[in-house]
Amino acid sequence: MDKQKVIEAYRRGLITLQECGQILGAEQTQLDDLMRTENHRRPISQNPYMIVDHF
């Protein structure tokens, strides 16, 4: 299973953090680090391009 899909399932509340770790084969400290780094990579919105009017 794709790592990103497992993490997304956890974020959506479909699986617990423990289940996420079991699927990925990671320990608690590894999961904490992974969630922290994945948060920085996650796009702000589904559409990464936004038009902003500064008026």
Buried (B, 14 or more C-beta within 10 A) or exposed (E): EEEEEBBEBBBEEEBEEEEBBEBBEBEEEEBEEBBEEBEEEEEEEEEEEEEEEEE
